[in-house]
Amino acid sequence: MSNEKIALFTIFGGTGDLAQRKLYPSLFKLYQKGYLKDHFAVIGTARRPWTDDHYHEVISDSLADLNADQETVTQFASHFYYQSHDVTDAEHYRTLKKLSEKLDAQYGLQGNRIFYLAMAPNFFGTIAQHLRSENILTDNGFNRVIIEKPFGHDYESAKELNDQLTATFNENQIYRIDHYLGKEMIQNITAIRFGNNIWESLWNNRYIDNVQITLSEKLGVEERAVYYDNSGALRDMVQNHILQILSLLTMDQPVEFTENDIDVEKVKALRSLRPLKPEEVATNFVRGQYGAGDDAKAYRDEDKISSDSNTDTFVAGKVMIDNYRWSGVPFYIRTGKRLADKFTRIDVVFKRPVVNIFNHEDVQANDDAATSLDPNILTINVEPTEGFELRMNAKAIGQGFATTPVKLNYSHDAEATAGSPEAYERLLHDALNGDATNFTHWQEVADSWKFVDVIQKYWDEHQPEFPNYRPGTMGPDAADELLRQDGHRWVYRN
């Protein structure tokens, strides 16, 4: 049975950075593996007046780091066509329709269409409207639209955007991409939880003390300055990536491992987030902005950033979930730029034994100090290392009976990691299969915005004391105090 997928991709924003860094290399890897072969074509559209030949050169250049043989690259690029396109001009869509129909017949695409909107969100509604009005959608194949974040700026703008899209596409045709959901170890969360009774039986407030989610970035805003200054860490990272991870960690077991059943449980988890009252934001969430460091500019000195910008480049918070499974367990989250290193990790901290039998006088007779028990911690390393780590207590070597923490580690080996699909490759393959399990559904987006909007509104109304952390640290001191006031501390500390 062939694994070949049949479709016409139309990429709005085909000359952009996302297309060249992520989409073209991901499509090429699918081509190398035979998922795309003879029956696919790609139309790239943007304002630039490129020719097909120049477009093919751009495609080849985008694949330079893959060390592929030139003949394969040339064959792959021959499936790409370019159209200079103004997304607000109906005449251009009529030209696009003619090219789409020509390629459909030429490559035997069976009317299967995937529209990738790699553009600013304010164009999403316009593009969707013209795809419908100019009859570019087909009746004999599938029609799917993939959209990038940000999906709105708050709940109201997200709802308006969703209404515009659903005027053309059904919810099951809309694929809201969150590349974190395409990462190997994020997808492993469900395998760990529901494939191992040892964990699922302990995955509740009887045994778990707290959970920590850290998405740390070492670089500053770089080329994303204009976008970032209108977004900030809360909107850019918490509303989507972090709350999606949180929903996977906290959802109940779905009836089956299917898109609909998983979505149902994720929505239940997000609806169980304890909403914050405005006066509770200051005691439950911390924001930060990096100042100058030895080799780094302060955020306010970065190119295209206002000298009095109050945009948050760091967020830490305590999230509570009001349901039977998680009542009383704090979920600590943090993310930021110019931090100590680049990594993503999840630390599940288990409760200590109720009674420490090793702290008895007779046991300690030959020891200078009392024996203490560290908490068991399950760490899921998402990136750059992929794997698991379990910290547990064991007897220390030697006389007496002191205990010492030990680590059980598993990391994916380099060869397996090298052959593993990159997030965009994995998600594009899912879209070709019509599987939206690892995409974000509208109700998840809506509930996430409702939670975040309260925090953002409070911050908009209160003047921060910025900058408040140095590059190369793990954020402002208030992030440590956030846990310390609960008797906890971050597992990862620099």
CORQUIPE-V660038 format. One record per residue. RES is the residue in three letters. NEAR is the number of other C-alpha atoms within 10 Angstrom. D_CENTER is the distance of its C-alpha to the mean C-alpha in whole Angstrom. Layout:
res->RES near->NEAR d_center->D_CENTER
res->RES near->NEAR d_center->D_CENTER
//
This chain:
res->MET near->3 d_center->33
res->SER near->6 d_center->31
res->ASN near->10 d_center->27
res->GLU near->17 d_center->28
res->LYS near->19 d_center->25
res->ILE near->23 d_center->27
res->ALA near->24 d_center->26
res->LEU near->26 d_center->26
res->PHE near->21 d_center->23
res->THR near->23 d_center->24
res->ILE near->24 d_center->21
res->PHE near->25 d_center->22
res->GLY near->21 d_center->21
res->GLY near->27 d_center->22
res->THR near->20 d_center->23
res->GLY near->14 d_center->20
res->ASP near->12 d_center->18
res->LEU near->14 d_center->15
res->ALA near->20 d_center->18
res->GLN near->18 d_center->19
res->ARG near->12 d_center->17
res->LYS near->16 d_center->14
res->LEU near->19 d_center->16
res->TYR near->22 d_center->20
res->PRO near->22 d_center->19
res->SER near->23 d_center->17
res->LEU near->20 d_center->20
res->PHE near->23 d_center->22
res->LYS near->19 d_center->21
res->LEU near->20 d_center->21
res->TYR near->20 d_center->25
res->GLN near->15 d_center->26
res->LYS near->12 d_center->25
res->GLY near->14 d_center->27
res->TYR near->20 d_center->24
res->LEU near->22 d_center->25
res->LYS near->18 d_center->29
res->ASP near->17 d_center->32
res->HIS near->19 d_center->31
res->PHE near->25 d_center->28
res->ALA near->27 d_center->28
res->VAL near->24 d_center->26
res->ILE near->21 d_center->27
res->GLY near->23 d_center->25
res->THR near->23 d_center->26
res->ALA near->19 d_center->26
res->ARG near->14 d_center->29
res->ARG near->14 d_center->30
res->PRO near->12 d_center->33
res->TRP near->15 d_center->32
res->THR near->13 d_center->34
res->ASP near->17 d_center->33
res->ASP near->14 d_center->35
res->HIS near->12 d_center->33
res->TYR near->20 d_center->30
res->HIS near->20 d_center->30
res->GLU near->13 d_center->31
res->VAL near->15 d_center->27
res->ILE near->23 d_center->26
res->SER near->19 d_center->28
res->ASP near->12 d_center->27
res->SER near->19 d_center->23
res->LEU near->19 d_center->24
res->ALA near->13 d_center->26
res->ASP near->8 d_center->24
res->LEU near->10 d_center->24
res->ASN near->8 d_center->28
res->ALA near->14 d_center->28
res->ASP near->9 d_center->32
res->GLN near->11 d_center->33
res->GLU near->9 d_center->35
res->THR near->13 d_center->31
res->VAL near->20 d_center->30
res->THR near->14 d_center->32
res->GLN near->13 d_center->32
res->PHE near->22 d_center->29
res->ALA near->22 d_center->29
res->SER near->16 d_center->32
res->HIS near->18 d_center->30
res->PHE near->20 d_center->28
res->TYR near->20 d_center->30
res->TYR near->25 d_center->30
res->GLN near->22 d_center->31
res->SER near->17 d_center->31
res->HIS near->21 d_center->30
res->ASP near->16 d_center->30
res->VAL near->20 d_center->28
res->THR near->13 d_center->30
res->ASP near->12 d_center->33
res->ALA near->17 d_center->34
res->GLU near->14 d_center->36
res->HIS near->16 d_center->34
res->TYR near->21 d_center->32
res->ARG near->17 d_center->35
res->THR near->14 d_center->35
res->LEU near->22 d_center->32
res->LYS near->17 d_center->33
res->LYS near->12 d_center->36
res->LEU near->15 d_center->34
res->SER near->23 d_center->32
res->GLU near->15 d_center->35
res->LYS near->12 d_center->36
res->LEU near->21 d_center->34
res->ASP near->20 d_center->33
res->ALA near->11 d_center->37
res->GLN near->12 d_center->37
res->TYR near->16 d_center->34
res->GLY near->17 d_center->35
res->LEU near->21 d_center->31
res->GLN near->17 d_center->32
res->GLY near->20 d_center->31
res->ASN near->22 d_center->27
res->ARG near->26 d_center->25
res->ILE near->21 d_center->21
res->PHE near->23 d_center->21
res->TYR near->22 d_center->18
res->LEU near->20 d_center->18
res->ALA near->22 d_center->16
res->MET near->18 d_center->18
res->ALA near->14 d_center->18
res->PRO near->18 d_center->18
res->ASN near->12 d_center->21
res->PHE near->15 d_center->22
res->PHE near->21 d_center->20
res->GLY near->19 d_center->23
res->THR near->15 d_center->26
res->ILE near->23 d_center->25
res->ALA near->21 d_center->24
res->GLN near->19 d_center->28
res->HIS near->21 d_center->30
res->LEU near->20 d_center->28
res->ARG near->14 d_center->30
res->SER near->14 d_center->33
res->GLU near->16 d_center->34
res->ASN near->13 d_center->33
res->ILE near->18 d_center->31
res->LEU near->23 d_center->29
res->THR near->14 d_center->31
res->ASP near->11 d_center->33
res->ASN near->9 d_center->33
res->GLY near->13 d_center->30
res->PHE near->16 d_center->26
res->ASN near->22 d_center->25
res->ARG near->22 d_center->21
res->VAL near->22 d_center->19
res->ILE near->19 d_center->15
res->ILE near->20 d_center->14
res->GLU near->18 d_center->11
res->LYS near->16 d_center->10
res->PRO near->20 d_center->12
res->PHE near->26 d_center->13
res->GLY near->19 d_center->16
res->HIS near->16 d_center->17
res->ASP near->21 d_center->18
res->TYR near->19 d_center->19
res->GLU near->14 d_center->22
res->SER near->14 d_center->20
res->ALA near->19 d_center->18
res->LYS near->17 d_center->21
res->GLU near->12 d_center->23
res->LEU near->18 d_center->20
res->ASN near->21 d_center->20
res->ASP near->13 d_center->23
res->GLN near->17 d_center->24
res->LEU near->21 d_center->22
res->THR near->16 d_center->23
res->ALA near->12 d_center->27
res->THR near->19 d_center->26
res->PHE near->20 d_center->24
res->ASN near->12 d_center->23
res->GLU near->13 d_center->20
res->ASN near->14 d_center->20
res->GLN near->19 d_center->20
res->ILE near->24 d_center->17
res->TYR near->27 d_center->14
res->ARG near->20 d_center->11
res->ILE near->24 d_center->8
res->ASP near->21 d_center->5
res->HIS near->18 d_center->5
res->TYR near->20 d_center->3
res->LEU near->22 d_center->5
res->GLY near->21 d_center->8
res->LYS near->21 d_center->8
res->GLU near->19 d_center->12
res->MET near->22 d_center->12
res->ILE near->24 d_center->9
res->GLN near->16 d_center->11
res->ASN near->15 d_center->14
res->ILE near->16 d_center->14
res->THR near->18 d_center->16
res->ALA near->11 d_center->18
res->ILE near->17 d_center->19
res->ARG near->20 d_center->19
res->PHE near->16 d_center->21
res->GLY near->12 d_center->23
res->ASN near->11 d_center->25
res->ASN near->11 d_center->27
res->ILE near->11 d_center->27
res->TRP near->13 d_center->24
res->GLU near->14 d_center->24
res->SER near->12 d_center->27
res->LEU near->13 d_center->26
res->TRP near->19 d_center->23
res->ASN near->17 d_center->24
res->ASN near->17 d_center->26
res->ARG near->15 d_center->29
res->TYR near->15 d_center->28
res->ILE near->21 d_center->24
res->ASP near->21 d_center->25
res->ASN near->19 d_center->22
res->VAL near->24 d_center->18
res->GLN near->22 d_center->16
res->ILE near->23 d_center->12
res->THR near->20 d_center->12
res->LEU near->22 d_center->10
res->SER near->22 d_center->13
res->GLU near->20 d_center->13
res->LYS near->17 d_center->17
res->LEU near->16 d_center->17
res->GLY near->20 d_center->18
res->VAL near->20 d_center->17
res->GLU near->10 d_center->19
res->GLU near->10 d_center->19
res->ARG near->10 d_center->17
res->ALA near->17 d_center->19
res->VAL near->14 d_center->21
res->TYR near->13 d_center->17
res->TYR near->18 d_center->16
res->ASP near->20 d_center->19
res->ASN near->14 d_center->19
res->SER near->17 d_center->16
res->GLY near->23 d_center->15
res->ALA near->23 d_center->13
res->LEU near->24 d_center->13
res->ARG near->22 d_center->12
res->ASP near->19 d_center->10
res->MET near->19 d_center->8
res->VAL near->24 d_center->9
res->GLN near->24 d_center->10
res->ASN near->24 d_center->7
res->HIS near->16 d_center->4
res->ILE near->20 d_center->7
res->LEU near->26 d_center->9
res->GLN near->22 d_center->7
res->ILE near->19 d_center->8
res->LEU near->23 d_center->11
res->SER near->21 d_center->12
res->LEU near->23 d_center->12
res->LEU near->20 d_center->14
res->THR near->21 d_center->16
res->MET near->21 d_center->17
res->ASP near->19 d_center->21
res->GLN near->16 d_center->21
res->PRO near->17 d_center->21
res->VAL near->11 d_center->25
res->GLU near->9 d_center->23
res->PHE near->12 d_center->20
res->THR near->12 d_center->20
res->GLU near->15 d_center->18
res->ASN near->15 d_center->20
res->ASP near->14 d_center->20
res->ILE near->21 d_center->17
res->ASP near->24 d_center->16
res->VAL near->17 d_center->19
res->GLU near->19 d_center->18
res->LYS near->28 d_center->15
res->VAL near->20 d_center->17
res->LYS near->19 d_center->20
res->ALA near->24 d_center->17
res->LEU near->24 d_center->16
res->ARG near->21 d_center->19
res->SER near->20 d_center->21
res->LEU near->19 d_center->19
res->ARG near->14 d_center->22
res->PRO near->18 d_center->22
res->LEU near->17 d_center->23
res->LYS near->11 d_center->27
res->PRO near->13 d_center->27
res->GLU near->10 d_center->29
res->GLU near->13 d_center->27
res->VAL near->19 d_center->24
res->ALA near->15 d_center->26
res->THR near->12 d_center->26
res->ASN near->18 d_center->23
res->PHE near->21 d_center->21
res->VAL near->23 d_center->21
res->ARG near->27 d_center->20
res->GLY near->26 d_center->21
res->GLN near->29 d_center->22
res->TYR near->28 d_center->23
res->GLY near->18 d_center->26
res->ALA near->16 d_center->28
res->GLY near->13 d_center->28
res->ASP near->8 d_center->30
res->ASP near->7 d_center->29
res->ALA near->17 d_center->26
res->LYS near->16 d_center->27
res->ALA near->19 d_center->26
res->TYR near->29 d_center->23
res->ARG near->21 d_center->26
res->ASP near->15 d_center->28
res->GLU near->15 d_center->25
res->ASP near->14 d_center->26
res->LYS near->12 d_center->26
res->ILE near->17 d_center->25
res->SER near->14 d_center->28
res->SER near->12 d_center->30
res->ASP near->10 d_center->29
res->SER near->15 d_center->26
res->ASN near->20 d_center->24
res->THR near->24 d_center->21
res->ASP near->26 d_center->19
res->THR near->27 d_center->17
res->PHE near->28 d_center->16
res->VAL near->23 d_center->16
res->ALA near->27 d_center->17
res->GLY near->23 d_center->18
res->LYS near->20 d_center->19
res->VAL near->20 d_center->18
res->MET near->19 d_center->21
res->ILE near->20 d_center->21
res->ASP near->16 d_center->24
res->ASN near->14 d_center->25
res->TYR near->10 d_center->27
res->ARG near->15 d_center->25
res->TRP near->22 d_center->23
res->SER near->15 d_center->26
res->GLY near->16 d_center->26
res->VAL near->20 d_center->23
res->PRO near->20 d_center->21
res->PHE near->19 d_center->18
res->TYR near->24 d_center->17
res->ILE near->23 d_center->14
res->ARG near->25 d_center->14
res->THR near->25 d_center->12
res->GLY near->29 d_center->14
res->LYS near->28 d_center->16
res->ARG near->30 d_center->19
res->LEU near->25 d_center->18
res->ALA near->19 d_center->20
res->ASP near->17 d_center->18
res->LYS near->15 d_center->15
res->PHE near->16 d_center->13
res->THR near->20 d_center->10
res->ARG near->23 d_center->13
res->ILE near->26 d_center->14
res->ASP near->21 d_center->17
res->VAL near->23 d_center->19
res->VAL near->20 d_center->23
res->PHE near->21 d_center->25
res->LYS near->16 d_center->29
res->ARG near->15 d_center->32
res->PRO near->12 d_center->35
res->VAL near->6 d_center->37
res->VAL near->7 d_center->40
res->ASN near->11 d_center->40
res->ILE near->12 d_center->43
res->PHE near->16 d_center->43
res->ASN near->17 d_center->44
res->HIS near->11 d_center->47
res->GLU near->12 d_center->50
res->ASP near->11 d_center->52
res->VAL near->15 d_center->48
res->GLN near->16 d_center->48
res->ALA near->12 d_center->52
res->ASN near->12 d_center->51
res->ASP near->14 d_center->48
res->ASP near->9 d_center->48
res->ALA near->10 d_center->45
res->ALA near->15 d_center->44
res->THR near->19 d_center->41
res->SER near->16 d_center->38
res->LEU near->19 d_center->35
res->ASP near->17 d_center->31
res->PRO near->18 d_center->29
res->ASN near->21 d_center->27
res->ILE near->22 d_center->23
res->LEU near->20 d_center->21
res->THR near->21 d_center->18
res->ILE near->24 d_center->15
res->ASN near->20 d_center->14
res->VAL near->21 d_center->11
res->GLU near->17 d_center->12
res->PRO near->10 d_center->14
res->THR near->17 d_center->17
res->GLU near->20 d_center->15
res->GLY near->19 d_center->18
res->PHE near->19 d_center->19
res->GLU near->16 d_center->22
res->LEU near->16 d_center->24
res->ARG near->17 d_center->26
res->MET near->17 d_center->30
res->ASN near->16 d_center->33
res->ALA near->14 d_center->36
res->LYS near->12 d_center->40
res->ALA near->13 d_center->40
res->ILE near->10 d_center->43
res->GLY near->7 d_center->46
res->GLN near->8 d_center->49
res->GLY near->15 d_center->48
res->PHE near->19 d_center->45
res->ALA near->23 d_center->42
res->THR near->19 d_center->39
res->THR near->15 d_center->36
res->PRO near->15 d_center->32
res->VAL near->15 d_center->31
res->LYS near->14 d_center->28
res->LEU near->10 d_center->27
res->ASN near->11 d_center->25
res->TYR near->13 d_center->23
res->SER near->12 d_center->21
res->HIS near->12 d_center->20
res->ASP near->11 d_center->23
res->ALA near->11 d_center->23
res->GLU near->8 d_center->24
res->ALA near->8 d_center->22
res->THR near->14 d_center->19
res->ALA near->10 d_center->20
res->GLY near->8 d_center->21
res->SER near->13 d_center->17
res->PRO near->17 d_center->16
res->GLU near->18 d_center->13
res->ALA near->18 d_center->9
res->TYR near->22 d_center->11
res->GLU near->21 d_center->14
res->ARG near->21 d_center->13
res->LEU near->26 d_center->12
res->LEU near->22 d_center->15
res->HIS near->19 d_center->17
res->ASP near->17 d_center->16
res->ALA near->21 d_center->17
res->LEU near->21 d_center->20
res->ASN near->11 d_center->21
res->GLY near->15 d_center->20
res->ASP near->16 d_center->17
res->ALA near->22 d_center->15
res->THR near->19 d_center->14
res->ASN near->24 d_center->10
res->PHE near->23 d_center->10
res->THR near->19 d_center->10
res->HIS near->22 d_center->14
res->TRP near->19 d_center->16
res->GLN near->16 d_center->17
res->GLU near->22 d_center->13
res->VAL near->24 d_center->13
res->ALA near->22 d_center->16
res->ASP near->20 d_center->16
res->SER near->23 d_center->13
res->TRP near->26 d_center->15
res->LYS near->16 d_center->19
res->PHE near->19 d_center->17
res->VAL near->20 d_center->16
res->ASP near->19 d_center->19
res->VAL near->17 d_center->22
res->ILE near->21 d_center->20
res->GLN near->17 d_center->20
res->LYS near->13 d_center->23
res->TYR near->16 d_center->25
res->TRP near->20 d_center->24
res->ASP near->11 d_center->25
res->GLU near->8 d_center->28
res->HIS near->9 d_center->29
res->GLN near->9 d_center->29
res->PRO near->15 d_center->27
res->GLU near->10 d_center->29
res->PHE near->18 d_center->27
res->PRO near->19 d_center->27
res->ASN near->16 d_center->26
res->TYR near->23 d_center->25
res->ARG near->20 d_center->25
res->PRO near->25 d_center->23
res->GLY near->19 d_center->23
res->THR near->17 d_center->23
res->MET near->25 d_center->20
res->GLY near->29 d_center->21
res->PRO near->20 d_center->24
res->ASP near->13 d_center->26
res->ALA near->17 d_center->25
res->ALA near->25 d_center->22
res->ASP near->17 d_center->24
res->GLU near->15 d_center->27
res->LEU near->21 d_center->24
res->LEU near->18 d_center->24
res->ARG near->12 d_center->28
res->GLN near->10 d_center->29
res->ASP near->9 d_center->28
res->GLY near->8 d_center->30
res->HIS near->14 d_center->26
res->ARG near->16 d_center->25
res->TRP near->19 d_center->22
res->VAL near->15 d_center->22
res->TYR near->11 d_center->20
res->ARG near->9 d_center->23
res->ASN near->10 d_center->24
//
